[in-house]
């Protein structure tokens, strides 16, 4: 399996949480670990990727590959998209391998030990590639809910530290650079990459050592923030509740001049609104987590004072769509009126053809206009929205002038 059944207290995947909130690991122990269909689907997708890596980079007969792949396809969660996204994964790995002057050593699903820096720390690298003076760690993420960046990513850095430890006896001090790559094909076509020196990586490992020790030994410090997102106790965490119910945190950013006679004096300035947006961001997330917890508790037979579960909005559907369509045709309606003939989407065609052929045959027809403007903090890595540039892109697209 892509992921070991045994889990470390301080896992690499939860590093962004315990590096910020050292109380989180032991606090979460009181809450039952749960899985979801999405998680199991991701696990299966990783198995597909692993098999294709082995077929591409290691000796494997077509018969063995087909037998193992057919077994994976029998899983109820398997879908055709997994075949397409895994092909994109292999394409990226192939491109990465071509960056080396000689064919690199490639290994899939490598269990690494980073306990030199994190007590009991271990994890599984989806793919490790080594050649020349560069170690390349690649992580495949099947989810499409959260875009993950490789830059300053503690999970990737811990994997890299573990890989350095594992392969140093073989390669000695020849590894000078570490490239960490996250491939998330269901969200974006291009991978996210961070490259640092091996020395810089080791130095980073030293900086987190005391933090990891505190998180491991406990009790640690509660420090709620964006990292609470995947914490099992996020809805019942008192520290998070204290932070989000301390409304006095908002008071010092808005002068109390409501008694002033001027309407202008009672209008929030743009600077004040910017400050309030920052302070209120976590409050909204926390409230949504409370709602999710309360609903699940009620559905499981529990009670939340003052609240109940009700049926939400639904849409009509056929009990048997094929039979319904047959009835429409039998009623004399032409088939052309019953069915819509639509071409596949750009993404579906890219998955069908493969990235290289897609760009060769259709690259001249592809344009990427600016997306709809959305609010983001200044720390966001994306460039600020430029209305003039958006207008130009739209005009060029309509005239076929942008590639």
C-alpha positions as CSV (number, residue, x, y, z in Angstrom):
1,X,0.0,0.0,0.0
2,X,1.2,3.6,-0.6
3,X,0.8,4.5,3.0
4,X,2.0,2.4,6.0
5,X,-0.7,1.2,8.3
6,X,1.4,2.5,11.2
7,X,1.4,6.2,11.7
8,X,3.9,8.4,13.5
9,X,2.7,10.8,16.2
10,X,4.6,13.6,14.4
11,X,3.8,12.8,10.8
12,X,5.3,14.7,7.9
13,X,1.8,15.3,6.5
14,X,0.7,17.0,9.7
15,X,4.0,19.0,10.2
16,X,2.5,22.3,9.3
17,X,0.1,21.8,12.2
18,X,2.5,20.6,15.0
19,X,5.2,23.0,14.0
20,X,2.7,25.8,14.7
21,X,0.7,24.2,17.5
22,X,2.9,21.9,19.5
23,X,-0.1,20.8,21.6
24,X,-1.9,19.4,18.6
25,X,-0.4,15.9,18.4
26,X,-1.4,14.8,21.9
27,X,-4.6,16.8,21.9
28,X,-5.8,14.9,18.8
29,X,-5.2,11.6,20.4
30,X,-8.6,11.8,22.2
31,X,-10.4,12.0,18.8
32,X,-11.0,8.9,16.7
33,X,-9.2,8.8,13.4
34,X,-11.7,8.7,10.6
35,X,-11.4,8.2,6.8
36,X,-13.5,9.2,3.9
37,X,-14.3,8.0,0.4
38,X,-12.1,10.8,-0.9
39,X,-9.2,9.6,1.2
40,X,-9.7,6.0,0.1
41,X,-10.0,7.2,-3.5
42,X,-6.7,9.0,-3.1
43,X,-5.1,5.9,-1.7
44,X,-6.2,3.9,-4.7
45,X,-4.9,6.6,-7.1
46,X,-1.5,6.4,-5.4
47,X,-1.5,2.7,-6.0
48,X,-2.1,3.3,-9.7
49,X,0.7,5.8,-9.8
50,X,3.1,3.5,-8.0
51,X,2.4,0.7,-10.5
52,X,3.0,2.9,-13.4
53,X,6.3,4.3,-11.9
54,X,7.5,0.7,-11.6
55,X,6.5,-0.1,-15.1
56,X,8.2,3.0,-16.5
57,X,11.4,3.0,-14.5
58,X,12.0,-0.6,-13.4
59,X,12.0,-4.0,-15.2
60,X,8.3,-5.2,-15.3
61,X,6.7,-7.3,-18.0
62,X,3.6,-6.1,-19.7
63,X,1.8,-9.2,-18.4
64,X,2.6,-8.5,-14.8
65,X,1.6,-4.8,-15.2
66,X,-1.7,-5.7,-16.9
67,X,-2.5,-8.3,-14.2
68,X,-1.8,-5.9,-11.3
69,X,-3.6,-3.0,-13.1
70,X,-6.7,-5.1,-13.7
71,X,-6.8,-5.9,-10.0
72,X,-6.7,-2.2,-9.1
73,X,-9.5,-1.5,-11.6
74,X,-11.8,-4.0,-9.8
75,X,-11.9,-1.6,-6.8
76,X,-15.3,0.1,-6.6
77,X,-13.6,3.4,-6.2
78,X,-11.6,3.1,-9.4
79,X,-12.5,5.6,-12.2
80,X,-11.0,6.4,-15.6
81,X,-9.8,9.8,-14.4
82,X,-7.2,7.9,-12.3
83,X,-5.7,6.5,-15.4
84,X,-5.4,10.0,-16.9
85,X,-4.0,11.7,-13.9
86,X,-1.5,8.9,-13.3
87,X,-0.3,9.4,-16.9
88,X,0.2,13.1,-16.3
89,X,2.2,12.1,-13.2
90,X,4.4,9.8,-15.3
91,X,4.9,12.5,-17.8
92,X,6.2,14.9,-15.2
93,X,8.5,12.2,-13.8
94,X,9.8,11.5,-17.3
95,X,10.5,15.2,-17.8
96,X,12.3,15.3,-14.4
97,X,14.4,12.3,-15.3
98,X,15.4,14.0,-18.6
99,X,16.9,16.9,-16.7
100,X,19.8,14.6,-15.5
101,X,22.8,14.1,-17.8
102,X,22.5,10.3,-17.1
103,X,19.5,8.2,-16.3
104,X,18.8,8.7,-12.6
105,X,17.9,6.0,-10.0
106,X,14.2,6.0,-9.5
107,X,12.3,4.3,-6.7
108,X,8.6,4.4,-5.8
109,X,6.9,4.4,-2.3
110,X,10.1,4.8,-0.3
111,X,9.7,4.7,3.5
112,X,12.1,7.2,5.0
113,X,13.1,7.9,8.6
114,X,13.6,11.5,9.7
115,X,13.7,10.7,13.4
116,X,17.1,12.4,13.7
117,X,15.1,15.7,13.7
118,X,11.6,14.6,14.7
119,X,11.1,11.9,17.4
120,X,9.7,8.8,15.9
121,X,9.4,10.5,12.6
122,X,8.9,8.5,9.4
123,X,6.9,8.7,6.2
124,X,6.5,7.5,2.6
125,X,7.9,9.3,-0.4
126,X,5.8,8.7,-3.5
127,X,8.9,8.8,-5.7
128,X,12.6,9.4,-5.1
129,X,14.9,10.2,-8.0
130,X,18.7,10.5,-7.6
131,X,21.3,11.4,-10.2
132,X,24.5,13.5,-10.4
133,X,24.4,15.9,-7.4
134,X,20.6,16.2,-7.1
135,X,18.0,14.4,-5.1
136,X,14.4,14.8,-6.4
137,X,11.5,14.1,-4.1
138,X,8.1,13.9,-5.8
139,X,4.7,13.8,-4.1
140,X,1.5,13.1,-5.9
141,X,-1.7,14.6,-4.5
142,X,-5.0,13.3,-5.9
143,X,-7.2,15.8,-4.0
144,X,-8.6,18.8,-5.8
145,X,-9.9,20.8,-2.8
146,X,-6.7,22.5,-1.6
147,X,-3.9,23.6,-3.8
148,X,-0.6,22.7,-2.1
149,X,2.7,24.5,-2.7
150,X,6.1,22.9,-2.5
151,X,7.7,26.1,-1.4
152,X,8.7,26.0,2.3
153,X,6.6,22.9,2.6
154,X,7.5,21.1,5.9
155,X,6.1,17.7,4.7
156,X,8.4,17.7,1.6
157,X,11.4,18.9,3.6
158,X,11.0,16.1,6.2
159,X,10.7,13.6,3.4
160,X,13.9,15.0,1.8
161,X,15.7,14.8,5.2
162,X,14.7,11.2,5.5
163,X,15.8,10.4,1.9
164,X,19.2,12.1,2.5
165,X,19.6,9.8,5.6
166,X,18.6,6.7,3.7
167,X,20.7,7.2,0.6
168,X,23.8,8.9,2.1
169,X,25.5,5.6,2.8
170,X,25.3,4.9,-0.9
171,X,25.9,8.3,-2.5
172,X,28.1,9.8,0.3
173,X,28.4,13.6,0.1
174,X,27.7,13.8,-3.7
175,X,24.2,15.0,-3.2
176,X,24.4,18.8,-3.1
177,X,20.9,19.9,-4.1
178,X,17.4,18.8,-3.3
179,X,14.4,19.3,-5.6
180,X,11.0,18.9,-4.0
181,X,8.0,18.6,-6.4
182,X,4.3,18.4,-5.8
183,X,2.1,17.2,-8.6
184,X,-1.6,17.9,-8.3
185,X,-3.0,17.2,-11.8
186,X,-6.7,17.6,-10.9
187,X,-6.1,21.2,-9.9
188,X,-3.2,22.4,-12.1
189,X,-1.2,21.1,-15.0
190,X,2.2,22.4,-13.9
191,X,3.9,21.0,-10.8
192,X,5.0,23.1,-7.8
193,X,8.7,23.0,-7.2
194,X,11.2,24.1,-4.6
195,X,15.0,23.6,-5.0
196,X,17.4,24.2,-2.1
197,X,20.9,23.0,-1.2
198,X,21.3,19.9,0.9
199,X,23.1,22.1,3.5
200,X,20.2,24.5,3.7
201,X,17.8,21.6,4.1
202,X,19.9,20.2,7.0
203,X,20.1,23.6,8.6
204,X,16.3,23.9,8.4
205,X,16.0,20.5,10.1
206,X,18.1,21.8,13.0
207,X,15.7,24.7,13.5
208,X,12.7,22.5,13.9
209,X,14.4,19.9,16.2
210,X,13.4,21.7,19.5
211,X,9.9,22.4,18.2
212,X,9.4,18.7,17.3
213,X,10.8,17.7,20.7
214,X,8.2,19.9,22.5
215,X,5.4,18.6,20.4
216,X,6.5,15.0,21.0
217,X,6.9,15.3,24.8
218,X,3.9,17.5,25.4
219,X,1.9,19.2,26.7
220,X,2.9,21.9,24.1
221,X,1.3,25.2,23.4
222,X,-2.0,25.8,21.7
223,X,-1.7,28.3,18.9
224,X,-4.8,28.3,16.7
225,X,-4.5,29.5,13.1
226,X,-4.9,28.4,9.5
227,X,-3.1,25.2,10.3
228,X,-6.2,24.0,12.3
229,X,-7.9,23.0,9.0
230,X,-7.2,19.3,9.2
231,X,-7.0,18.9,13.0
232,X,-9.3,16.2,14.3
233,X,-10.2,18.4,17.3
234,X,-10.7,21.7,15.4
235,X,-14.4,22.0,16.3
236,X,-14.0,21.2,20.0
237,X,-10.7,23.0,20.7
238,X,-11.2,25.4,23.6
239,X,-8.1,27.4,22.6
240,X,-9.5,28.0,19.2
241,X,-12.9,29.0,20.7
242,X,-11.2,31.4,23.1
243,X,-9.4,33.1,20.2
244,X,-12.5,33.4,18.0
245,X,-14.9,34.5,20.8
246,X,-12.5,37.2,22.2
247,X,-14.2,39.9,20.3
248,X,-12.1,42.5,22.0
249,X,-9.4,41.5,19.5
250,X,-11.4,43.5,17.0
251,X,-11.9,46.6,19.1
252,X,-8.5,48.2,18.9
253,X,-8.6,48.3,15.1
254,X,-11.8,50.5,14.9
255,X,-11.7,53.9,16.8
256,X,-14.9,54.4,18.9
257,X,-16.2,57.5,17.4
258,X,-19.8,56.5,16.7
259,X,-21.1,59.5,18.6
260,X,-19.5,61.9,16.2
261,X,-22.0,64.0,14.2
262,X,-20.3,63.5,10.9
263,X,-21.4,60.6,8.7
264,X,-17.8,60.4,7.4
265,X,-16.5,59.8,11.0
266,X,-18.9,56.8,11.2
267,X,-17.7,55.2,8.0
268,X,-14.9,52.6,8.2
269,X,-11.8,53.5,6.3
270,X,-10.3,51.1,3.7
271,X,-7.4,50.5,6.1
272,X,-9.8,49.5,8.9
273,X,-11.6,47.2,6.5
274,X,-8.4,45.6,5.5
275,X,-7.5,45.0,9.1
276,X,-10.9,43.6,9.9
277,X,-10.7,41.1,7.0
278,X,-7.5,39.7,8.4
279,X,-8.9,39.4,11.9
280,X,-12.2,37.9,10.8
281,X,-10.9,35.3,8.4
282,X,-10.3,32.5,11.0
283,X,-13.6,33.4,12.7
284,X,-15.5,32.3,9.6
285,X,-13.6,29.1,9.2
286,X,-14.1,28.3,12.9
287,X,-17.9,28.8,12.7
288,X,-18.1,26.6,9.6
289,X,-16.2,23.9,11.5
290,X,-18.7,24.2,14.4
291,X,-21.6,23.8,12.0
292,X,-20.0,20.6,10.5
293,X,-19.4,19.1,13.9
294,X,-22.9,19.9,15.2
295,X,-24.6,18.4,12.1
296,X,-22.6,15.2,12.2
297,X,-23.3,14.9,16.0
298,X,-27.1,15.2,15.4
299,X,-27.0,12.7,12.5
300,X,-25.2,10.3,14.7
301,X,-28.0,10.5,17.3
302,X,-26.6,13.1,19.6
303,X,-28.1,16.5,20.5
304,X,-26.9,20.0,20.2
305,X,-28.9,22.4,22.3
306,X,-31.1,24.7,20.1
307,X,-30.3,23.0,16.8
308,X,-31.7,20.2,14.6
309,X,-31.0,18.7,11.3
310,X,-33.4,19.4,8.4
311,X,-33.5,18.3,4.7
312,X,-31.7,20.7,2.5
313,X,-32.6,21.8,-1.1
314,X,-32.7,18.9,-3.6
315,X,-33.2,18.5,-7.3
316,X,-35.5,16.0,-9.2
317,X,-33.9,13.0,-10.7
318,X,-34.9,9.9,-12.7
319,X,-35.1,6.6,-11.0
320,X,-34.0,5.0,-14.2
321,X,-32.6,7.5,-16.8
322,X,-32.2,4.9,-19.6
323,X,-35.8,3.8,-19.2
324,X,-37.0,7.4,-19.1
325,X,-35.1,8.3,-22.3
326,X,-36.6,5.3,-24.0
327,X,-40.1,6.5,-23.0
328,X,-39.4,9.9,-24.5
329,X,-38.3,8.4,-27.8
330,X,-41.3,6.1,-27.8
331,X,-43.5,9.1,-27.4
332,X,-42.2,10.3,-30.8
333,X,-39.5,12.8,-30.0
334,X,-36.5,12.9,-32.2
335,X,-33.3,11.6,-30.8
336,X,-31.5,14.9,-31.8
337,X,-33.8,16.8,-29.5
338,X,-33.3,14.4,-26.6
339,X,-29.5,14.3,-26.6
340,X,-27.0,17.2,-26.5
341,X,-23.8,16.5,-28.6
342,X,-21.0,18.3,-26.8
343,X,-17.2,18.1,-27.3
344,X,-14.9,17.1,-24.5
345,X,-13.4,19.9,-22.4
346,X,-9.9,21.1,-22.8
347,X,-8.7,19.2,-19.7
348,X,-10.4,16.0,-20.9
349,X,-8.8,16.2,-24.3
350,X,-5.4,16.8,-22.7
351,X,-5.9,13.7,-20.5
352,X,-7.0,11.8,-23.6
353,X,-4.1,12.8,-25.8
354,X,-1.3,13.2,-23.3
355,X,0.4,16.6,-22.6
356,X,3.0,16.4,-25.4
357,X,0.6,15.5,-28.2
358,X,-2.0,17.9,-26.9
359,X,0.4,20.8,-27.0
360,X,1.7,19.7,-30.4
361,X,-1.7,19.5,-32.0
362,X,-3.8,21.9,-30.1
363,X,-1.3,24.3,-28.4
364,X,-2.0,27.1,-30.9
365,X,-5.7,27.0,-30.0
366,X,-5.2,27.3,-26.3
367,X,-5.5,30.5,-24.4
368,X,-5.6,31.1,-20.6
369,X,-7.6,34.3,-19.8
370,X,-7.3,35.9,-16.4
371,X,-9.6,34.4,-13.9
372,X,-12.5,36.1,-12.2
373,X,-11.1,38.6,-9.6
374,X,-11.1,37.3,-6.0
375,X,-9.9,38.8,-2.8
376,X,-6.6,37.6,-1.3
377,X,-4.2,38.8,1.3
378,X,-1.0,40.6,0.2
379,X,1.0,37.5,1.2
380,X,-0.6,35.6,-1.6
381,X,1.9,34.6,-4.3
382,X,-0.3,35.5,-7.2
383,X,0.1,38.8,-9.0
384,X,-2.3,41.5,-8.3
385,X,-5.3,41.6,-10.6
386,X,-4.9,44.2,-13.4
387,X,-8.2,45.2,-15.0
388,X,-6.5,46.6,-18.1
389,X,-4.6,43.4,-18.6
390,X,-7.8,41.4,-18.2
391,X,-9.6,43.6,-20.8
392,X,-6.7,43.1,-23.2
393,X,-6.6,39.3,-22.7
394,X,-10.4,39.1,-23.3
395,X,-10.1,41.2,-26.5
396,X,-7.2,39.2,-27.7
397,X,-8.9,35.9,-27.0
398,X,-12.0,36.9,-28.9
399,X,-9.8,37.8,-31.9
400,X,-7.6,34.7,-31.5
401,X,-4.5,36.7,-30.9
402,X,-3.1,35.0,-27.8
403,X,-1.5,31.6,-27.5
